[in-house]
Amino acid sequence: MTRTVPGRTDHVVVVGAGLAGLSAALHLLGAGRRVTVVEREELPGGRAGRLDLAGYRIDTGPTVLTMPDVADEAFAAVGDSLYERIELIPLHPAYRACFADGSSLDVHSGADAMAAEVERFAGAAEAAGYRRLRDWLQRLYAAQLRRFIDANFDSPLGLLRTDLARLAALGGFGRLDARIGRFLSDERLRRVFSFQALYAGVPPARALAAYAVIAYMDTVAGVYFPRGGMHALPRAMAEAAAAAGAELRYGQPVIRLERSGERVTAVVTDAGRIPCDAVVLTPDLPVAYRLLGRRPRRPLGLRHSPSAVVLHAGTDRTWPRLAHHTISFGAAWHRTFDELTRSGNLMSDPSLLVTRPTATDPSLAPPGRHLHYILAPCPNTDIGPDAAAWSDLGPRYRDTLLRELERRGLDGIEAAIEEECLVTPADWHAYGHAAGTPFSVAHTFAQTGPFRPRNLVRGTENAVLAGCGTTPGVGVPTVLLSGKLAAARVTGLPGRAGSHPRPCPATTLPDRVDAPATTGLRAVRREPAAAARAHQEPPRRRTAAQEPPASSPDSPVAARQSPPPGSLPAGPTAPATEGRTG
């Protein structure tokens, strides 16, 4: 039996209407609890936020949606359905990988289609290796999901199950890079199936092979895009929660928690006091710990994942070589990871994620216009440039990235930009994210499973944590599961809740989402004639420099522009290219 919240739990207040908070709310409602959700922003979403900019509908967070069955499980808890509320479009290809030698590979989730593409790209022997790799990924996923990912732990002893031996037999405790190398010899292909380790904040050469489960999500289970954009997911979850009886209070920052002994008795917002029997906290860990007034002691300080610079660009043209998701790999590989996780330097030969959501849903931009989301992983502020340095560094790095993309074939990209919004570690820092990263605590061995910051905090018996900083970790599916696991701590129902999620209609088992949410975004409007001068006169940033209130829920929704509800990581969303969220 895992620990649960003792005493009455009739009324639960959920702090934060991000994916974790909404998942917790739906599971709590399904278990018969009365639920109030408080959110400091004016709309739901958290990291999966939304910015409306001159007719462009910009997802400010995750861009990769996988494992939609995990989201549907939350809807099903209240008798609702993800698939009835949102149209999910399977992406073919899931993404396109472009390499420094000029070659490219379309990644398909179908076994036969992908094997044929690998054979075209690297020969029959590599195609056979891919099929063996795919079988291993499926077995690895089956060994981990219900016992190690979708499970609450009270101590490391919870690992001592027959499933642990099964995972060890599959090589899950070896190194990811080496394990992928047992199946594929082509270095480019090995990148395609190992870069996902950076979602977890660890280079492939140092990551546990168990993290190949993320590659399973991306390359086997399938990648989807909700019509209307990624923000459609939290919006639909909020609507389902409201329909099931939840009270959702937007625009109400949490100021403090009232306590009586070891119990939280009320959540106090800037609009008043909300009595409660239990509370689920979804802000980033430093904010949650400040609210609780205590921080768990750990022998070593927490290590955080790399951060990211994101440029949202509304353009008057696009480039046929871009799929919905395109990973542009630089020639460097191991050096890139050293820069991101050890030396703290900006990538000297960057790998980049370019997402073009209008390739799938043109309604996200004005007629004849296109949206491009350019994500460049960068060091977090613990080991790289600090938040203050990014006020000058950000615009210059933006120009560097655009020049690099021009060099890689996106000719005229800078001149094509009409609207843009730049996000840097300074923005993540201003929103309260530790180490200036939206991808939270890295998944090192000492910060994984039962060693990760727990969702119960000693000294407060009726508060539970949820979100990417706690169990099970970073990424949209895992963040959704964190809300489910938090609800199970309150209700006493099994962590798996005995539920059997429905398969995504008319396709293979779905998968994940990752990339950050954006807050304090600066939006720059360009007249076409002035665009060519942009590199000489970088637009000034419009970001909040102050620390957020200690109570701020984890909801980096871009500027407050009363955005209409509409359309997430990585996240943790974006690849080796990236960094996520959760």
C-alpha positions in Angstrom: 0.0 0.0 0.0 1.3 3.5 -0.9 0.8 6.4 1.4 -2.3 8.6 1.0 -3.6 11.8 2.6 -5.2 11.0 6.0 -8.4 12.5 7.2 -11.2 14.3 5.3 -10.6 15.0 1.6 -14.0 16.1 0.5 -13.0 19.4 -0.9 -9.7 19.7 -2.8 -8.2 22.9 -4.1 -5.9 22.5 -7.1 -3.3 25.3 -7.5 -2.6 25.8 -11.2 -4.7 25.0 -14.3 -1.9 23.5 -16.3 -1.9 20.0 -17.7 -1.0 18.4 -14.3 -3.6 20.4 -12.4 -6.4 19.7 -14.8 -5.5 16.0 -14.9 -5.6 15.9 -11.1 -8.9 17.8 -11.1 -10.6 15.4 -13.5 -9.4 12.3 -11.6 -10.5 13.8 -8.3 -13.9 14.7 -9.7 -14.2 11.1 -11.0 -13.6 9.9 -7.5 -16.4 12.0 -6.1 -14.4 14.9 -4.7 -15.5 18.6 -4.8 -12.8 20.5 -6.7 -11.8 24.1 -7.0 -9.0 25.0 -9.4 -7.2 28.4 -8.9 -5.1 29.8 -11.7 -3.2 33.1 -11.8 -3.6 33.5 -15.6 -6.8 34.3 -17.4 -7.0 31.0 -19.2 -6.0 27.4 -18.6 -2.9 25.7 -20.0 0.1 26.4 -17.8 3.2 25.6 -19.9 0.8 24.8 -22.7 -0.2 28.4 -23.1 -1.5 30.5 -25.9 -0.6 33.9 -27.5 -2.8 35.6 -30.1 -0.7 38.0 -32.1 -2.1 39.9 -35.1 -4.1 36.9 -36.3 -1.4 34.3 -35.5 -2.5 31.8 -32.9 0.7 30.7 -31.2 1.1 27.7 -28.9 3.6 28.9 -26.3 4.5 25.5 -24.9 4.7 21.9 -26.1 4.5 21.2 -29.8 4.7 17.4 -29.8 1.6 15.4 -28.7 2.1 11.7 -28.1 0.2 9.2 -26.0 -3.2 10.9 -26.2 -4.6 7.8 -24.5 -3.1 9.1 -21.3 -5.0 12.4 -21.7 -8.2 10.5 -22.6 -7.8 8.6 -19.3 -8.4 11.8 -17.5 -11.4 12.7 -19.5 -12.8 9.1 -19.0 -12.6 9.6 -15.2 -15.6 11.9 -15.5 -17.3 10.0 -18.3 -16.0 12.3 -21.0 -13.8 11.7 -24.1 -10.8 13.5 -25.5 -11.7 12.2 -28.9 -15.2 13.7 -28.8 -13.9 17.1 -27.7 -10.8 17.4 -29.9 -9.9 16.4 -33.5 -6.5 14.8 -33.3 -4.6 14.7 -36.6 -1.8 12.0 -36.9 1.4 13.5 -38.4 2.9 11.7 -41.4 5.9 12.0 -41.1 6.0 12.3 -37.3 9.0 14.5 -38.0 11.8 15.0 -40.5 15.5 14.8 -39.6 17.9 16.8 -41.7 21.7 16.3 -41.3 24.7 18.4 -41.9 25.8 16.3 -44.9 22.6 17.3 -46.8 20.8 14.0 -46.2 17.3 13.8 -44.7 15.1 11.1 -43.2 11.3 11.1 -42.6 10.4 9.4 -39.4 7.3 7.3 -39.6 5.5 5.5 -36.7 4.4 2.6 -39.0 6.8 -0.3 -38.9 6.8 -1.0 -42.7 6.9 2.6 -43.8 9.8 3.4 -41.4 11.7 0.2 -42.4 11.4 1.2 -46.1 12.6 4.8 -45.3 15.6 3.5 -43.3 16.5 1.1 -46.2 16.3 4.0 -48.7 18.4 6.1 -46.3 21.1 3.6 -45.1 20.5 0.2 -46.6 18.9 -3.1 -45.9 21.1 -4.1 -42.9 20.1 -0.9 -41.1 16.4 -1.5 -41.9 16.7 -5.0 -40.3 18.4 -3.3 -37.3 15.5 -0.8 -37.1 13.0 -3.7 -36.9 14.9 -5.3 -34.0 15.2 -1.9 -32.3 11.5 -1.3 -32.7 10.7 -4.6 -31.0 13.1 -3.8 -28.1 11.4 -0.3 -27.7 8.0 -1.9 -27.5 9.2 -4.4 -24.8 10.9 -1.7 -22.9 7.8 0.5 -22.9 5.6 -2.5 -21.7 8.1 -3.2 -18.9 8.1 0.4 -17.6 4.7 2.0 -18.0 2.5 0.6 -15.3 5.3 -0.3 -12.8 7.8 2.5 -13.1 6.1 5.5 -14.8 2.4 5.3 -13.9 3.1 4.5 -10.2 3.5 6.2 -6.9 6.7 5.4 -4.8 7.1 5.8 -1.1 10.7 4.6 -1.1 13.4 3.0 -3.3 12.2 -0.4 -1.9 9.2 0.1 -4.2 11.5 -0.8 -7.1 12.1 -4.3 -5.8 9.7 -6.1 -8.0 10.0 -8.8 -10.7 9.6 -5.9 -13.2 12.9 -4.6 -12.1 14.6 -7.8 -13.2 12.7 -7.7 -16.4 13.9 -4.1 -17.1 17.5 -5.1 -16.2 17.3 -8.1 -18.6 16.2 -5.7 -21.4 19.4 -3.6 -20.8 17.5 -0.7 -19.2 20.3 0.2 -16.8 23.0 0.4 -19.5 23.8 3.6 -21.4 21.3 4.7 -24.1 23.8 5.6 -26.8 25.5 2.2 -26.5 22.3 0.3 -26.5 20.9 2.0 -29.6 24.3 1.2 -31.2 23.6 -2.5 -30.8 20.9 -2.2 -33.4 22.1 0.6 -35.7 25.6 1.4 -36.9 24.7 4.5 -39.0 25.6 7.4 -36.7 22.8 9.6 -38.2 20.2 6.9 -37.4 21.5 6.6 -33.9 20.9 10.3 -33.4 17.3 9.9 -34.4 16.6 7.3 -31.7 18.7 8.8 -28.9 18.4 12.6 -29.1 15.2 12.3 -27.0 17.4 11.8 -23.9 17.7 15.6 -23.8 14.0 15.7 -23.1 15.0 14.2 -19.8 18.0 16.6 -19.4 20.7 14.0 -19.9 23.1 13.4 -22.9 22.5 10.1 -24.6 26.0 8.9 -23.7 25.2 9.3 -20.0 21.4 8.6 -20.0 20.1 5.2 -18.9 18.9 3.1 -21.7 15.5 3.0 -20.0 15.0 6.5 -21.4 14.6 5.0 -24.9 11.0 4.8 -23.8 10.8 8.4 -25.0 12.0 7.3 -28.4 9.2 4.7 -28.3 6.7 7.5 -27.8 8.0 9.6 -30.6 8.9 6.9 -33.2 6.5 4.0 -32.5 3.4 5.2 -30.7 2.8 8.1 -33.1 2.7 11.9 -33.0 -0.5 13.9 -33.2 -1.6 17.5 -33.5 -4.9 18.9 -32.2 -6.9 20.9 -34.7 -6.8 24.5 -33.3 -3.3 24.0 -31.8 -1.8 22.4 -28.7 -3.7 24.7 -26.4 -6.9 22.9 -27.4 -5.9 20.1 -25.0 -5.9 22.1 -21.7 -8.9 24.1 -22.9 -10.9 20.9 -23.5 -9.7 19.5 -20.1 -10.9 22.7 -18.4 -14.3 22.5 -20.1 -14.7 18.8 -19.1 -13.8 19.6 -15.5 -16.3 22.5 -15.4 -19.0 20.2 -16.9 -18.2 17.7 -14.2 -18.7 20.3 -11.4 -15.3 21.8 -10.8 -15.1 25.5 -9.9 -12.4 27.2 -12.0 -11.1 30.5 -10.8 -8.9 32.3 -13.3 -6.8 35.4 -12.7 -6.3 34.6 -9.0 -2.7 34.3 -7.9 -2.2 32.3 -4.7 -0.7 34.4 -1.9 -0.3 31.8 0.9 -1.6 28.6 2.5 -3.3 28.7 5.9 -2.3 25.8 8.2 -3.4 24.2 11.4 -0.5 22.0 12.6 0.5 19.7 9.7 -2.7 20.3 7.7 -3.4 23.0 5.1 -6.8 24.4 6.0 -7.2 27.1 3.3 -5.7 28.5 0.1 -5.6 32.3 0.1 -5.7 34.1 -3.2 -5.7 37.8 -4.0 -9.5 37.5 -4.3 -10.1 35.7 -1.0 -9.9 32.6 1.2 -10.9 29.1 0.0 -11.2 26.6 2.8 -10.1 23.1 1.8 -9.6 19.5 3.1 -6.6 18.9 0.8 -4.5 20.8 -1.7 -2.7 19.8 -4.9 0.2 22.1 -5.8 1.4 22.2 -9.4 3.7 25.3 -9.5 7.4 24.7 -10.1 9.1 23.1 -7.1 10.7 26.3 -5.7 7.3 28.0 -5.7 5.5 25.0 -4.2 8.1 24.7 -1.4 7.8 28.4 -0.6 4.1 28.0 -0.3 4.5 25.1 2.0 7.2 26.9 4.0 9.6 23.9 3.9 11.9 22.2 1.4 12.8 18.5 1.6 16.4 17.8 2.5 18.5 16.0 -0.1 22.1 14.9 0.2 22.9 16.7 -3.1 21.3 19.8 -4.6 18.9 19.3 -7.6 20.4 19.3 -11.1 18.3 21.0 -13.8 17.8 20.2 -17.4 19.1 22.5 -20.2 16.9 25.5 -21.1 15.9 26.8 -24.5 15.6 29.8 -26.7 12.4 29.9 -28.6 11.5 32.2 -31.5 7.9 32.2 -32.6 7.8 33.7 -36.1 4.8 34.6 -38.2 6.0 34.8 -41.8 4.7 35.7 -45.3 6.2 32.5 -46.8 7.4 29.0 -45.9 9.9 26.4 -47.2 8.8 23.1 -48.7 11.6 21.2 -47.0 10.0 21.8 -43.7 7.6 19.1 -42.3 5.3 19.8 -39.4 8.3 19.0 -37.1 11.8 19.2 -38.6 15.0 18.5 -36.6 18.0 20.2 -38.2 21.1 18.4 -36.8 24.4 20.2 -36.7 27.6 18.2 -37.6 28.7 18.2 -33.9 27.2 15.8 -31.5 29.1 15.0 -28.3 30.5 18.5 -28.2 27.0 19.9 -28.3 25.9 18.0 -25.2 29.0 19.0 -23.3 28.2 22.6 -24.1 24.6 22.3 -22.9 25.2 20.3 -19.8 28.8 20.9 -18.7 30.7 23.9 -20.0 27.6 26.1 -20.1 28.4 27.5 -23.6 25.8 28.2 -26.3 25.9 25.5 -29.0 28.7 26.2 -31.4 27.1 23.9 -34.1 23.5 23.9 -33.1 20.9 21.3 -33.5 17.5 22.9 -33.9 13.8 22.0 -33.8 11.7 23.9 -36.3 7.9 23.3 -36.0 5.5 24.5 -38.7 2.0 24.0 -37.2 0.3 25.7 -40.2 1.5 22.8 -42.3 -1.3 20.8 -40.6 -3.7 23.6 -39.5 -3.5 26.7 -41.7 -6.2 28.4 -39.6 -3.5 29.2 -37.0 -2.2 32.1 -39.2 -3.9 34.7 -41.3 -4.7 33.6 -44.9 -1.5 33.1 -46.9 0.7 33.4 -43.8 2.7 30.7 -41.8 3.8 30.0 -38.3 7.3 28.8 -37.4 8.5 27.8 -34.0 12.3 27.7 -33.8 13.7 26.1 -30.6 17.4 26.1 -29.8 18.5 24.2 -26.6 20.8 26.3 -24.4 22.5 25.9 -21.0 20.3 26.7 -18.0 21.2 29.7 -15.9 23.0 27.6 -13.2 25.8 26.7 -15.6 25.4 29.2 -18.5 24.7 32.9 -18.9 22.5 34.2 -16.1 19.1 35.7 -16.5 20.4 39.3 -16.6 22.9 38.4 -19.4 20.1 37.3 -21.7 18.6 40.8 -22.1 21.5 41.7 -24.4 22.4 38.2 -25.5 18.9 37.2 -26.5 18.4 39.5 -29.6 22.0 38.7 -30.7 21.5 35.0 -30.4 18.2 35.3 -32.3 20.1 36.9 -35.2 22.7 34.1 -35.1 20.0 31.4 -35.3 18.3 33.0 -38.3 21.6 33.3 -40.1 22.3 29.6 -39.4 18.9 28.6 -40.7 19.5 30.7 -43.9 22.8 28.8 -44.3 20.9 25.5 -44.0 18.5 26.3 -46.8 15.7 28.5 -45.3 16.7 31.4 -47.6 15.1 34.7 -46.8 13.7 33.6 -43.4 14.6 36.8 -41.6 13.1 39.1 -44.3 9.9 36.9 -44.2 9.1 37.6 -40.6 6.2 39.9 -40.0 5.4 39.1 -36.3 7.6 37.5 -33.8 8.0 36.6 -30.1 11.4 35.7 -28.6 11.7 33.7 -25.4 14.9 33.1 -23.5 16.1 31.7 -20.1 15.4 35.2 -18.7 11.7 34.7 -19.3 11.7 31.3 -17.7 13.5 32.8 -14.7 11.1 35.7 -14.5 8.3 33.2 -14.4 9.7 31.4 -11.4 11.3 28.4 -13.1 14.4 27.2 -11.3 17.7 27.6 -13.2 15.8 29.5 -16.0 14.6 26.3 -17.6 11.0 25.2 -18.4 12.2 21.6 -18.4 12.6 21.4 -14.6 14.7 18.8 -12.8 16.9 16.6 -15.0 16.3 12.8 -15.0 19.7 11.7 -13.7 19.7 8.4 -11.9 19.6 10.2 -8.6 16.6 12.2 -9.7 14.5 9.4 -11.3 11.7 7.2 -10.0 11.7 7.0 -6.2 14.7 9.3 -6.1 12.9 12.1 -7.8 11.3 14.8 -5.6 8.3 13.1 -4.2 4.7 14.2 -4.5 4.2 14.0 -0.7 6.2 16.5 1.4 7.2 15.6 5.0 5.6 18.0 7.5 2.4 18.6 5.6 0.0 15.7 5.6 -2.7 16.9 3.2 -0.7 18.6 0.4 0.3 16.7 -2.8 2.6 17.9 -5.5 2.1 17.4 -9.3 3.9 18.6 -12.4 7.1 18.0 -14.2 9.4 18.5 -11.2 7.9 15.5 -9.3 6.8 12.0 -10.1 7.1 10.7 -12.8 8.8 13.6 -14.6 9.1 15.9 -17.7 6.9 15.6 -20.8 3.3 15.9 -21.6 2.2 12.3 -21.0 4.2 12.1 -17.7 2.9 15.5 -16.5 -0.6 14.2 -17.1 0.2 11.1 -15.2 1.6 13.2 -12.4 -1.8 14.7 -11.9 -3.4 11.3 -11.9 -0.9 10.0 -9.3 -1.5 13.1 -7.1 -5.2 12.4 -7.2 -4.5 8.8 -6.2 -2.6 10.1 -3.1 -5.8 12.0 -2.1 -8.5 9.4 -3.0 -6.6 6.3 -1.9 -7.4 4.6 -5.2 -4.6 2.6 -6.8 -2.1 4.7 -8.7 -3.3 3.0 -11.8 -6.9 3.6 -10.9 -7.7 0.3 -12.5 -8.5 2.1 -15.7 -7.9 0.9 -19.2 -7.5 3.9 -21.6 -9.2 3.7 -24.9 -7.0 3.4 -27.9 -6.8 6.5 -30.2 -9.3 5.9 -33.0 -8.0 4.8 -36.4 -4.3 4.8 -35.7 -1.6 3.2 -33.6 -1.0 3.9 -29.9 -0.4 7.6 -29.5 2.3 9.6 -27.8 3.9 12.6 -26.3 4.3 16.4 -26.1 7.1 18.6 -25.1 8.3 22.2 -25.2 7.9 25.1 -22.9 5.3 27.6 -22.2 6.1 31.2 -22.7 5.6 34.1 -20.4 6.7 37.6 -20.5 6.8 37.2 -24.3 8.0 40.1 -26.4 6.1 40.5 -29.6 7.5 42.5 -32.5 5.6 43.6 -35.5 7.6 44.3 -38.7 6.7 46.1 -41.8 8.1 44.1 -44.7 10.3 46.9 -45.8 11.9 47.1 -42.4 12.5 43.4 -42.0 15.8 43.5 -43.8 17.2 45.9 -41.2 16.2 43.7 -38.3 19.7 42.3 -37.7 21.0 45.8 -37.4 18.3 47.1 -35.1 17.1 44.2 -32.9 13.7 45.0 -31.4 13.8 45.6 -27.7 12.5 43.0 -25.3 9.3 43.4 -23.5 9.6 41.0 -20.6 8.9 41.1 -17.0 12.1 41.3 -15.0 10.7 40.9 -11.6 10.4 37.7 -9.6 6.9 36.3 -9.7 4.8 36.2 -6.5 5.8 33.3 -4.3 2.4 31.8 -4.9 2.4 31.8 -8.7 1.0 28.7 -10.1 3.1 27.1 -12.9 1.4 28.7 -15.8 3.7 30.5 -18.2 1.0 31.9 -20.5 2.4 34.5 -22.7 1.3 38.1 -22.5 -2.1 38.9 -21.0 -3.9 39.8 -24.2 -7.3 38.2 -23.4 -6.5 35.4 -25.8 -9.5 33.5 -27.0 -9.5 29.9 -25.8 -7.9 27.9 -28.4 -5.2 25.5 -29.1 1.8 21.2 -25.7 7.3 20.0 -24.4 9.3 17.9 -24.5 8.8 18.6 -22.8 10.3 18.7 -20.9 9.5 19.6 -24.6 12.2 19.8 -27.8 15.0 17.6 -28.7 18.7 17.4 -28.7 17.7 20.0 -30.3 15.7 20.7 -27.3 15.1 20.6 -23.9 9.8 19.4 -23.0 7.6 20.6 -19.9 5.8 19.3 -19.3 
